[in-house]
Amino acid sequence: MTHLKSCSAITFNFMSDETDTKTEALKTPKMRKKFFNPNIKAPQQLHRQPRGYLKTSASLVGKDTSQQKSLFDIPHFDTAIKPYKETFTKMTAITGNLLLALWQANKDDKNTYKITNLSEIAGVLGTTTQELKLYLIYLGGYQRPITKLEIIKEAGKKDKRILSIYSDKISHIEFNTRLKDNEKEEDFNDDARIGTGYLSFIKDRDIESVDIMPSKSIQEELEGQGLGNVLVDDSFVAFSLGLSDLAYKLFCFSGSNKPTFKIGFSKLIDKKYLSLNSQVYGTFNKAGIRTKKGAGKVRILQTIKDALTELKDKGHLAKWQHDEQTDFFNWTYTDVVIKHKELLKKGHTKALNPPEQTKETDQTGQDETG
């Protein structure tokens, strides 16, 4: 029996195996019921969500209006063409949240989580296996720029500040597909299977399994480095699925910061936060000429207020308000889903069963920003 291994980095590896892969022989994944139903009154179990991924989701979730045909188009040396994807859908982001939870519960000694039943996960997300494959492809193909500052101290000399810049994926996604009787490895050694062709190829194949490994930077956050992580209830995914797009963005953004938070409208819509500038003011070309009209501040401001009301009605926010004079928002969230350490210290949540932690990695970095 021959299997085709395909990675979202647009490389193909081939592996021959004389024995059939028995699904029942693989590790049964922990699919805790509360991942998918926020109303289950089961003993609380928690997992971690990396703050960097929450901030990325808050900024990037939206409708793709770019002219690029595919996530995998080869970047050209043209300032008008951006090498990074600027948006992905809410369902793609939530799929990432789910995979991070499942990876923490099921990773093997190689730090890999193997999906052997796409239908099960697709059913939980309320989608089809074909759509789920596309979410996985986009998660595996998206690259984000990462910066790290290192300060080198030398006796009697001025400190050196070294800024390291590199690109990192959200996750390594590897598709393992079973070859048909009339197919050979040589049939797939073809550069044509990239871009939109790659999307169609994976979408239409029978997938034997999918190997998942979060990026190095996300793993570091889950270990307490960098921006760190937040403990969340297992209902995080189910709760997210019931939110509108903007409410989900605000849910992720608020959860990546302290429970009580204050921010001005102009900063909130900035690219680093909710990335709503183009919706307010429109889009402009390099010459500064507006090419697409925005909805205007009044309309977007009301949309944000509606999303905050939605989060309050559904239990995430205890309260929120907008000061018309200063144009500042402030809110306080509850411990219903996000188990921030400030809420745990105050005793808001009494019977917790958090994942095993060491003193060094206990939610380190939650409060470095915000």
C-alpha positions in Angstrom: 0.0 0.0 0.0 1.4 3.4 -1.0 0.6 6.7 0.7 1.2 10.2 -0.5 2.3 12.7 2.0 1.6 16.4 1.3 2.6 19.4 3.4 1.0 22.8 3.2 4.4 24.2 2.6 3.9 23.1 -1.0 6.3 20.2 -0.8 5.5 16.6 -1.4 7.1 13.6 0.3 6.4 10.0 -0.6 6.4 6.9 1.6 5.8 3.3 0.7 4.3 0.9 3.2 3.5 -2.7 2.6 0.9 -2.9 5.4 -2.4 -1.1 5.6 -2.8 1.6 8.2 -5.3 0.4 10.7 -7.3 3.4 12.2 -8.2 1.4 15.3 -4.5 0.9 16.0 -3.8 4.6 16.2 -4.1 6.6 19.4 -7.8 7.5 20.1 -7.9 11.3 20.4 -9.4 13.0 23.4 -12.5 14.7 22.1 -13.8 16.2 25.3 -17.5 16.8 24.9 -17.3 20.3 26.2 -15.1 21.3 23.3 -18.3 21.3 21.3 -21.2 22.1 23.6 -21.0 25.0 26.0 -24.1 23.9 27.9 -22.7 20.6 29.3 -22.5 20.9 33.0 -19.4 18.6 33.3 -16.5 19.1 35.7 -14.5 21.9 34.4 -11.4 21.1 32.3 -9.1 23.7 30.9 -6.6 24.0 28.1 -4.4 26.8 26.9 -4.8 29.2 24.0 -1.7 31.2 23.0 -2.1 35.0 23.3 -0.3 35.6 20.0 -2.7 33.4 18.1 -5.7 35.2 19.8 -4.3 38.5 18.7 -3.6 37.2 15.2 -7.2 36.0 14.9 -8.6 39.3 16.3 -6.7 41.2 13.6 -7.0 38.9 10.6 -10.5 37.4 10.7 -12.5 39.0 7.9 -13.4 38.9 4.2 -10.6 38.6 1.7 -11.0 41.3 -0.8 -7.4 41.1 -2.2 -6.7 40.5 -5.9 -4.4 37.5 -5.2 -5.8 34.4 -6.6 -4.4 32.1 -4.0 -2.8 31.9 -0.7 0.1 30.2 -2.4 0.7 32.6 -5.3 4.5 33.2 -5.6 5.3 36.7 -4.3 6.8 39.1 -6.9 9.2 41.9 -6.2 6.5 44.5 -6.4 5.5 46.6 -3.5 1.9 46.4 -4.6 1.9 42.7 -3.9 2.0 41.6 -0.3 3.8 38.3 0.6 1.6 37.7 3.6 -2.1 36.8 3.8 -4.0 39.6 5.5 -7.2 37.9 6.2 -8.7 34.5 6.9 -12.2 33.4 7.8 -13.7 33.0 11.3 -14.1 29.2 10.7 -10.4 28.9 9.7 -9.4 30.7 13.0 -11.8 28.6 15.1 -10.4 25.4 13.4 -7.0 26.6 14.6 -8.4 27.1 18.2 -9.7 23.5 18.1 -6.5 22.0 16.8 -4.5 23.7 19.5 -6.8 22.2 22.1 -6.6 18.7 20.5 -2.8 18.9 20.0 -2.3 19.6 23.7 -4.4 16.7 24.7 -3.1 14.2 22.1 0.4 15.1 20.9 2.8 12.2 20.6 6.5 12.0 21.5 7.3 13.8 18.3 5.0 16.8 19.2 2.6 15.7 16.5 -1.2 15.2 16.7 -2.6 12.8 14.1 -6.2 13.3 12.8 -7.6 10.0 11.6 -11.2 11.0 11.3 -11.8 14.3 9.5 -15.6 13.7 9.5 -15.7 13.7 13.2 -14.0 17.1 13.5 -16.0 18.5 10.5 -19.2 17.5 12.2 -18.3 19.2 15.4 -17.5 22.4 13.5 -20.7 22.1 11.5 -19.0 21.9 8.2 -18.1 19.3 5.5 -14.8 17.4 5.2 -14.1 19.3 2.0 -14.4 22.6 3.7 -12.4 21.4 6.7 -9.5 20.4 4.3 -9.4 24.0 3.0 -9.3 25.4 6.6 -6.4 23.1 7.3 -4.6 24.2 4.1 -5.0 27.9 4.9 -3.8 27.3 8.5 -0.8 25.4 7.2 0.0 28.0 4.5 -0.4 31.2 6.3 2.8 32.9 7.3 3.2 35.7 9.8 6.2 37.9 10.5 7.8 37.4 13.9 10.1 39.8 15.7 12.3 39.1 18.7 14.4 41.6 20.6 17.6 40.5 22.3 19.6 42.9 24.5 23.3 41.9 24.8 25.1 43.4 27.7 28.8 43.7 27.8 30.8 45.2 30.7 31.9 48.8 30.0 30.1 48.9 26.7 26.7 50.2 25.5 24.0 47.5 25.3 23.5 46.0 21.9 19.9 45.6 20.8 19.5 42.9 18.2 16.2 42.6 16.5 15.6 39.2 14.8 12.9 39.0 12.1 11.7 35.8 10.5 8.5 34.3 9.1 6.7 31.6 11.0 3.6 29.5 10.1 0.7 29.1 12.4 1.0 25.3 12.1 2.7 22.5 10.1 -0.1 20.6 8.4 0.8 17.4 6.5 -1.8 15.5 4.5 -1.4 11.7 4.1 -3.5 10.4 1.2 -3.8 6.9 0.0 -2.8 6.3 -3.7 -5.2 4.6 -6.0 -4.3 1.3 -7.7 -3.4 3.0 -11.0 -1.4 5.9 -9.4 2.4 6.1 -9.0 4.6 8.4 -7.0 6.0 9.8 -10.3 2.5 11.1 -11.1 2.8 13.7 -8.4 6.3 14.9 -8.9 4.9 17.9 -10.7 5.2 21.6 -9.8 1.7 22.1 -11.2 0.2 21.0 -7.9 0.6 24.3 -6.2 -1.6 27.4 -5.9 -5.3 26.8 -6.7 -4.4 23.4 -8.2 -3.1 22.4 -4.8 -6.3 23.4 -3.1 -8.4 21.4 -5.5 -6.1 18.4 -5.3 -6.3 18.1 -1.5 -10.0 19.0 -1.4 -10.9 16.1 -3.8 -8.6 13.4 -2.3 -9.5 10.7 0.2 -7.3 11.6 3.2 -5.9 8.8 5.3 -4.7 11.1 8.1 -3.5 14.6 8.8 -0.4 15.4 11.0 -0.7 18.6 13.0 2.1 20.5 14.7 1.8 24.1 15.9 4.6 26.5 14.9 7.7 26.9 17.1 6.5 30.4 18.2 3.1 29.1 19.2 4.6 26.2 21.1 6.8 28.6 22.9 3.8 30.7 23.9 2.0 27.6 25.2 5.1 26.9 27.3 4.9 30.4 28.8 7.4 32.2 26.6 6.9 35.3 24.4 3.4 36.6 24.8 2.4 33.6 26.9 -1.0 32.0 27.1 -4.4 32.1 28.8 -6.2 29.2 30.4 -9.6 28.8 28.8 -12.6 26.5 29.5 -13.0 23.6 27.1 -16.2 25.4 25.8 -14.0 27.9 24.1 -14.6 26.5 20.6 -18.3 25.9 21.0 -18.7 29.4 22.4 -16.8 30.9 19.4 -18.9 29.0 16.9 -22.0 30.9 18.2 -20.5 34.4 17.7 -20.7 36.8 14.8 -17.5 37.6 13.0 -16.9 40.9 14.9 -17.9 39.4 18.2 -15.4 36.6 17.7 -12.7 39.2 16.9 -13.5 41.1 20.1 -13.7 37.9 22.1 -10.2 36.9 21.0 -8.8 40.4 21.5 -10.3 40.9 24.9 -9.2 37.4 26.0 -5.6 38.1 25.0 -5.5 41.0 27.5 -6.4 41.7 31.1 -10.0 41.2 32.3 -10.5 45.0 32.7 -9.3 46.9 29.6 -9.6 50.4 28.1 -8.9 51.4 24.5 -9.7 54.3 22.2 -11.8 53.8 19.0 -9.0 54.9 16.7 -6.5 52.4 18.3 -9.1 49.6 18.4 -9.7 49.7 14.7 -5.9 49.8 13.9 -4.3 46.9 12.0 -2.6 45.7 15.1 -5.9 45.2 16.9 -9.2 44.6 15.0 -7.9 45.9 11.6 -11.1 47.8 10.7 -9.5 50.9 9.2 -10.4 50.0 5.7 -14.0 49.4 6.7 -14.2 52.8 8.3 -12.2 54.9 5.8 -12.1 52.8 2.7 -9.0 51.5 0.8 -6.4 53.7 -0.9 -3.8 53.1 -3.6 -0.2 54.1 -3.5 -1.0 57.5 -4.7 -3.4 58.1 -1.8 -6.5 57.9 -4.0 -9.4 56.1 -2.5 -10.3 53.1 -4.5 -13.1 51.8 -2.3 -15.4 53.7 -0.1 -15.6 52.8 3.6 -18.8 52.4 5.7 -17.9 55.4 7.9 -17.2 55.8 11.6 -20.8 56.1 12.7 -21.8 52.7 11.2 -18.7 50.8 12.3 -18.8 52.3 15.8 -22.4 51.0 16.1 -21.3 47.6 14.8 -18.7 47.4 17.5 -21.2 48.3 20.1 -23.6 45.6 18.8 -20.8 43.0 19.0 -19.9 44.0 22.6 -23.6 43.7 23.5 -23.6 40.3 22.0 -20.6 39.3 24.1 -22.4 40.6 27.2 -25.6 38.8 26.4 -23.8 35.6 25.9 -21.9 35.8 29.2 -18.3 36.7 28.2 -18.5 40.4 29.2 -19.7 41.5 32.7 -20.0 45.1 31.5 -18.9 47.5 28.8 -19.3 51.1 27.9 -18.3 53.7 25.4 -17.5 57.3 26.4 -18.8 59.6 23.7 -16.6 62.4 24.9 -13.3 60.7 24.9 -14.2 58.0 22.3 -12.8 55.3 24.6 -14.2 51.8 25.2 -13.7 49.9 28.4 -14.9 46.5 29.4 -14.6 43.8 32.0 -14.9 40.1 31.1 -16.1 37.2 33.2 -14.5 33.8 33.9 -17.1 32.0 32.0 -14.7 31.0 29.2 -11.4 32.9 29.7 -9.7 31.9 33.0 -7.3 34.8 33.4 -5.1 34.5 36.4 -6.5 37.7 37.9 -9.9 36.1 38.0 -8.5 32.9 39.5 -6.8 34.9 42.3 -10.0 36.7 43.1 -11.7 33.3 43.6 -14.3 33.8 40.9 -13.8 30.2 39.8 -13.7 27.7 42.6 -13.5 24.2 41.2 -10.9 24.2 38.5 -9.0 21.4 36.9 -6.3 23.1 34.9 -3.6 21.2 32.9 -0.4 20.3 34.6 1.9 23.3 34.9 5.3 24.1 36.2 6.1 27.1 38.2 8.0 28.6 35.3 5.3 28.2 32.7 2.2 29.1 34.8 0.4 31.5 32.4 3.6 33.4 32.0 3.4 36.5 29.9 -0.4 37.0 30.0 -0.1 40.5 31.2 3.0 41.8 29.3 0.7 43.9 27.1 -2.6 45.5 27.4 
